[in-house]
Each structure stands twice: as C-alpha cells, then as structure tokens.
C-alpha cells in the first residue's frame, strides 16, 4: 500500500490534484489523506506501507505539526529502509523533528528554522525543468517539462549527499528540482519540487515524472 499525506497548501491543494491525475492503476494502490493526520499519528499505516508520499509542510495552513505518534511511526518506517517521495515543500513536512531535518537531502528552510539556516526562497516565474546530466538510472526515464508562472523553490539547504536528477534555471542560476538522497537506513528519499498552482500540479509532464518516481520507489 502507498500512503499519501497532503495539506491544502494555502487552498490550492497540490497533493489532491496530483493524486487525482494519476492513472487508476496507481490510485487503487494509494490511500490519500488531506488535512488529516489521524492515521499518520496512529502508526497503523506503517507496517503495510510500501511507499510514503508527502505533499505537506508541518505547522502551516492551519494544520498542527504532526506529533509524537507520527514521529515514532515515520522513524520506524525509515529505520526499516522505507522509501519516501517528497513533493513540493515536503522536505519541511516534519521540520520540528531534529533527525528528519538531517536526512531529507535538500531541505526547505523557514523563517523560524530551528537550525538557524537562511530562509529558502521561491521566485515566481515560468520555468523549464530539465533532466540533469547524470548516470543515475532515472536519468533515462524522466522527461523535460515546462510550467507556467509559479513558485520555483530555490536556495534549499543540502543536509546530506544528494544526486541531482532534474534542474531549472532562474535568473541565470541553476537549481535542483528533483534529487535523491539515501537515508542512514538505506531508504531512498526522492524530492520532486516543482508544482504549486493546479495548472502546475496537473501538468502532464510533471505527472509523467511523478509516475516514473512512484514506480521506481515502490517496493
């Protein structure tokens, strides 16, 4: 089973749009939740979870930051080598947990960052997301895509080694938009960062790459 937890992200609901755009063969394997951490906190999802997908930022959108029950379950899942797909700002899904901040690869940093890191930025512009020059096997499967004017997440903190899979150029500077990190327990943590507005999160090119990543990460 794939578990997908999302927040409304300032009422644009990117996770819901992405989930609904996936083919039925994916949706029938996914338990999707938005603005509801009850199951996440219970830990009942963890034992049969083949892949954890997140499109959320803790303590935003009038949602509480997931608490101790969620932390224990996510930690157990990670410690057994579970794979995670982080969409948009989800490197900050559990930003209050010290250990989480260390493993996500590229981390979206907020104004009240516990580690005192400089805040990340999101200029608004159209962008072309290109496949990086990489020997990673995903480099042959991912595809370039274009998005209209939208947030572009930049200046994230690199908290552990990453392999960059896709990039975009903003004001002459190249920024990673998809990357893979390996957790301390050998789980794959892949971030696919683009996509805020519905017209972005429903973009066929983005959805194609989302499908590729789900297939790659699902055990």
Beta strands, then each sheet from edge to edge (+ up, - down):
strand 1: 2-6
strand 2: 30-34
strand 3: 51-55
strand 4: 84-87
strand 5: 106-107
strand 6: 121-131
strand 7: 145-154
strand 8: 157-158
strand 9: 163-170
strand 10: 173-182
strand 11: 188-192
sheet 1: 2+ 1+ 3+ 4+ 11+ 10- 9+ 6- 7+
sheet 2: 5+ 8-
end
